[in-house]
Amino acid sequence: MSVPLLKIGAVLSTMAMVTNWMSQTLPSLVGLNGTVSRAGSSEKITLFQSPEEGWQLYTSAQAPDGKCVCTAVIPAQSTCSRDGRSRELRQLMEKVQNVSQSMEVLELRTYRDLQYVRSMETLMRSLDARLRAADGSLSAKSFQELKDRMTELLPLSSVLEQYKTDTRTIVRLREEVRNLSGSLATIQEEMGAFGYEDLQQRVMALEARLHACAQKLGCGKLTGVSNPITIRAMGSRFGSWMTDTMAPSADSRVSDVGPHTQVWYMDGYYKGRRVLEFRTLGDFIKGQNFIQHLLPQPWAGTGHVVYNGSLFYNKYQSNVVVKYHFRSRSVLVQRSLPGAGYNNTFPYSWGGFSDMDFMVDESGLWAVYTTNQNAGNIVVSRLDPHSLEVMRSWDTGYPKRSAGEAFMICGVLYVTNSHLAGAKVYFAYFTNTSSYEYTDVPFHNQYSHISMLDYNPRERALYTWNNGHQVLYNVTLFHVISTAGDP
């Protein structure tokens, strides 16, 4: 009887394996819906999360006063290079198909072995009947042999009962697999209603509408900074990287890897002259398809910015602002910033010749620096991007050496209290009202040493250089939009 017991044990083992897969693996696989979480009257819809994928959009219900409160989060790039849900669905259907095939094989083996089980039951009943009808008609030897045979078959009784139970389980599992296959087929039919190219066009149109919507929202107040998204680890501890804050319309064309967004990369914080220009963000991540610009004058610090095809930077060992045009590979204009400190006179807390920091927001080009006349407090100046003349200046009253880094959003200067771990957005200066306030916006400094922090209004994201890592942050801007009929 050892052979039949081993045979049945193998079947039961296979059934247990399938049952375990169905109970543990299957629930985790059927996670096709996007991340949607609701808390109170607000709703967060996460469309994409990885650096290669894209942005998030936040909406909320009406505020108590009846006005619509909206918050938009736009990341550094919006690309749909592959259909993640369709791929996940295909993988899931393949797994279910494999299980279905395994179930078919198991069912065949079950049917075959069930016949054997039934014959064993018949044999046991026959032996039991013979024992009951013996009544001394058998010799003592024959009776003992028959009794020994029954004793040998006795353990098989519980196995047969378990086998019958597991056979019923197989029937239920088969029905569940059939129902799941049907549900997945329905989902696939719904998701496959459009071809991939058609879906890609629809996603691109949706992205354009969302970007247009974000722009129509206008300016808002910074209320949150997302967790960091590491794009690449490249270069030394200090440096800067950026995309054009006002890209020409020709740069909005779509390439085979997503939106055609050029990236500029400048390693180091002083005496550097080499600027690498990557064709797309995807090329920057891969370190391919770039050209090199050699600046006629070396730079100081990391506060450079690319604006409408030109690089604005501080000339080394001077307070001169240089406007270098990438296409013509020439300096269009350069001008001294009156009274601005340089050569590590008034840097940020991390040093690095960061005396002058150039920024672009929704309203134009800015310079952040300080002077002896302002006693080392941060000065914000609006610059004419063509002539580099100072149009207007504001004294914020915040000591620059106590600032970790700073960035402009919607005419507001935001300052972090440190360049190290534990930093937060601590101070805000509003140029439209010449007023300030202290803030408490958490800012996760993942690699513990930020040497460049800049806002891109076109993408509504923060670019940072963090201890040799190129990192992005989404920003949350708070808007209150009047409803129809409101003043």
N, C-alpha and C positions, 0 to 999 in steps of 0.2 A: 504493500500500500504506500510505500514511500514515493514512488513515481507519480501516482495521481495527486498526492498531497502537494508535491513540488509544483506540479502543473497548475493546480488551482491557485497556489500561492503566487505564481508568476502573474496570473491574470489579475488577482486582487492587488498586487503591487502596481501593475499598470493602471488599474482603475484609480488607485489612491493618488498616483502621480497626476492624472488628468483632473481629478477632483481638487487637488491642491492648486493646480494652475488656474482652474476656474474660480476658486474662492479667493485667491490672493492676487494673482497677476491681472486677471480680467478687469476688476474694478478700476485699477490704476490706469489701464489702457484706454478706457472709455472716457477720456478727458478732452473732448473735442471742443467744448464751449470755451470762449475767451474768458479772461479774468474779469468778472463783474462783481463789484462789492458795493453794497449800499449801507449807508449809516445815516439815519435820520432822513433829512430831505435831500441830501447830496448823493451824487452818483459818480463813481470813477470808472471810466472805461479804458482799459489798457489795450491798445491796439498792437504795439510791438514793444520789445524790451531790450533787445540786444543791440550792440553798436552797428551791426550790419543791417538792422531792420529799422526801427524808426521812432515815431513820436507817440505822445500821449495827449489825450484831450480830456479836460475836466469840465463838467458842467454841474450846475446845481439848480435847485428849485428856487422859487421866489423867496426873497428875504421878508421879514416881518412887516416891513413898510410897503410891500407890494412890488418892489423893484426887482428886476431880474439880475441876479448876481452870477457872473461868469468868470471862469478862470481858465486860461489857456496855457498849455505847456508844449513848446515846440523844440525838438532836439536839433542836433547838428546836421542831420541828413534825413531825407525821406525817400527810402528806396524799397522797392518790392522786387527783389532779385529772384525770389522763389516762393512758391505757394506752400507755406509751412503746414497749414491745416490739411491740404490735399495730400501732402507727403505723409503726414501722420496717419491720415485715414487709410491710405494705401498700405502702410506698414501694419496697421491694425487689422485690416481685412486679410492680409497675408497670414498674420498670426492665427486669426480665426479660421481661415481656410485650412491651415496646417492642423489645427486642432480638430476640425471637421474630418479631415482625412484620417487622423489618428483615431477618432471615434468610430469611423467606418471599419478600420482594421480591427479595433477592439471589439466592435459589435460582431464581426465575423468570427473572431476567436471565441467570443462569449457564446454565440449560437452553437458552435461546434462543441465547446466544453460543456454547454448546458445539456447536450445529449448524453455526454458521459456522466454528468452529475445525476441525471434522471435514471440512468442504468444502475448507478451506485445505490440510489434510493431503492430501486426495484430489488437489487440483490440483498440489501439490508432487510427489507420487508420479508423477502423469501426466507432468509436465514432466521429471522425472528419467528416466523410462522412455523418453520421446521422445529425450532427449539420448543415452542409451545405445544406442538403436536407429538412430541417425541414419546411422552408417557411410558418411558422405559423400553420402547421398541428398539432403541439403538443400543449398541454395545457401549460399555463404559468408555472404550477407546474412541469410538466414533462421536459419542456425546461430548467428550472432552475436546476433540478436534473442532467440533462445531462451536463450542463455547469459546475456545481460544480465537477462532475466526471472528466471532462477534466482538470479543474484547479488543481485537486489533482494529475493527471497523468503528468502534465506539467514538474515538476522537473526531472521526469524520463527520459526525452528526452536527456538531456546532459549526464546523467549517461550511457545511452545506447550507445551514441557515443563514450564515453571513454572506455566502455567495448569492443566495436568493435576494437578500437585502440590497447587495451591491448591484445586482442585475437591475433592480428597480431604479437604483440611483443612475445607472447608465441611461436608462430610458429618459429620466428627467433631464440629465445633462444634454442628451441629444436634442431634446425639445428646446432647452435654453440656447444651445448653439444655433439651432435653426432660427429661433426668434431673433437672436443677436445678428445673425447673418442678414436676415430680412431688414432689420433696422439700419444696419450699415449700408445695405444696398440703397435704401431710401435716402439716407444722408448723402451718399455718393451721387445719386441721381440729382438731388437738389443742388449739391455743390458743383456738379459737372454740367449744369444747365448751360454754362457759357464756356467757350474755349479759353485757354490760358491767355492768349493775346487779348481777347475781349476783356477778360478779368483784369489784366494788367492795365489796359486803357481806362477801365472804370476806376481802379485804384488811383491811377495818376490824376484822373479828373477830380476824385474825392480829395486827394492831397492838395490840389490847386485850390479847390473851394475852401478847404480848411485854412490854408495859408492866407487866402484872401479874407476869410472871416477873422483870423487873428489880426491881420493888419487893420481891418475895419474897427476892431475893438479899441485901437489906438493905444495910448499909454496907460499903464497901470502901476500900482505900487507893489514892490517886491515883498512877497509873503512867504516864500519858501524856495529852497535850493534842493534839488534831487540828490540821490546818492550818486557817487561818481561812476562814470562809464569810461574805463580805460581803453583807449584806442590803440596805443602802441607804447612800447618801452624802447626808447632810442635816444642816443646821444649822452651828453654829460649831465651833471646835476642841475645845471642852469641853462635856460634857453627859452625860445618862444616858437609857437606855431599858430597858424591862423588861416582863415579863408577870407575872401573879399567880403567886406561888410556891405558893399553895394555893387554886386556883380553886374556887368553889362548884360543886356537881354540875350546876347548870343551865347552866354555861358549857362543858360537855363536848358539847353538842349540835353537830351537823354542819351547816354552811352549804353554799352552793353552791360555795364556794372551798376547802373543807376544814374541819378542826376549828375551832370558834369560839373562838379564842384572842385575847383583847383585848391590845392593846399600849399602853403609856403612854410618853410622850416628853416630856423636860424639857431644854430647850436652855439652856446656860450653867451657871456654877458659883456665882454669888452674886446675891442680891437679886431672883431670878426668882420669879414667882408663877403663870405660865401653864403648865398641864399639858394636853397633848393626849391624848385617849383614842381610839384607833382600834378599830374593831369587830373586825377580824381582822388577822392578820399580813399577809395578802394586801392588805388595804386600806392598811396601813402602807407596804408596798412601793410601792403606787401613789399614796399620798398622798391618799386619799379616805375618805369615811365616818367622820369623826371629830367629837368634841365637845370643847369646851374647859372646863376647870375653872380657876377663879381662886382660888388659895389665900389664906386670910385673913392669913397671915404669910409673908414671903418665905423662901426656903431658902438654905442655905449648903452649898457643896461639891457632890459628885455621888454621895454614898453613900446614896441613897434606895433604898427597897425597897417593893414592893407585896405585901401579905400578907393573904389572906382578905378582899379587897375594900377594904382601907385602905392609904393611903400613909403610910409612916414616914419622917420627914425631920428634919434639924437646922434649927431656926429661926435665921435670920441674926443674927450678932453676939450669940450666946448659946450655952449648952450645953444648951438645952432640946430635948427630943425631942417631936415633934408627930405625933399619929395623926389623919390626915384620912380620913374615910369618903366614898368617891366617890358612892355612891348617895344618901345624905342630904345631900351637899355641906356637911358640917359637921365641926368638930374634935371628936372623941370624948373625947380626953384629951391632956394635955401635961404633961411633968415634966422637971425638971432632972436631968442625969446628974451625980451628985456628983463634984466635983473635975475633971471632964473639961475639957481645954483646948479653946479655940475661937478663931475669928478669926485663923487661920493661925499659931497658937501651936505646934501639933504636927501639921502636915499630912504627907501622903505626900511623896515626893521631888519631885513635880511641883507642889506647892503647891496653889493653887486652893481655899483654905478647906476642905480635905479632912480636917479634924481628926476628924470623927465619921463612921464608916462603918457603916451598918446592913445586916445580912445575915440570910438565912433558909436553913437547911439542913433535913435530915431530922428534926432534933430540936427545931426552933423558931426563935425570934427572938434575934438576937445584936447587940451593939454593939461595935465595935472603935474604940478611941480611946487616949489616954494622959493622964497627969496629972503634975503637978510631983512628987508623992509617989513616982511610979514612975520618975522621972528620964527621962521621954521614951520609955520602953519601951512597947511595945504592950500594952494591956490588953484582954482579951476578957471581956465580961460577958453572961451569959444574962439576957434580959429577959422579964418577964411581958407578953405581947402585949395584955392587957386593961388593966392598971394602969400599965405601963411601969416597974414597980419592978425593981430589980436583984436577981436571985435568987442569983447567984454570980458571982465574978470570978476571973480568972487573970492573973498577970503573966508574959508570955512571955519577957521578957528581951531581946527584939529591938527595936532602936531604930527608931521609926516613921519618922523622917526619912530613914532608909536604905532604906525599903521603897518599891518602885514602886507596888504595889497589893496587895490581899489578898482572899481569899474563904474561906468556910467550906464544907466537905463532911464530913458525918457526924461533926460535933463536932471536926473537925480544922481549924485555921487554916493556910492555905497562903499564903505570902508570896512575891512576885516581887522580884528584886533590883534592878529598874529599870523605869521607865515608857517607856524608849526602846528602840531596836532592840538586839537581842542579849540581851533579857531572858530569864530562865528562872525556874521555880518553885524557889526556893532554900532555903526554910525551912518546916518543918511543926511545929505545936505541937498536941499531943494533950491535949484537956481531960479525957478519961477517966482518964488516968494522970498528968496534970500534968508531962509530959515533952516533949522536943523532939528534932528531928534535922535535919541539913542534907540537902537533897535536890538533885537535878540533873535536873529534868524540863524538856526543851526547850519553849520557848514562842515561836512565830513572831509577832513584832510587825510586821505587814505595813506599817502606815502610820506607825510610828516614834514615836507619842506616845499612850499610853493614859491616859485620865483617868477611866475607870470600868471596873470588873471585878467581876462578881457572878455567883454560881452560882444556878441555879434547880433545886431538888431534884425538882420535878414533871416537868421535862423533861430533867433531868440534862445540862445544857448551861451553858456560860459565856457571859454577855452582856457585850460590851465596847463602849465608845465610844472609837474610835481615830482621832484627828485628823479629826473630822467624819464618820467612817464608823461605821455601826452593824454590828457584826460578831459572829458566833457561833463558838464552839468546842465540839466534842464532847469529852467527857472519857472516859478509860479508867480504870475502877476495877477493882482486883484483888480477887478473892474466892476463898477456899478453902472449899469446901462439903464437909462430912463425908458419906461414903457410908453406906448403911444398915448399922447394926451398929457404926458408929464411936462412940466416946464423945462 
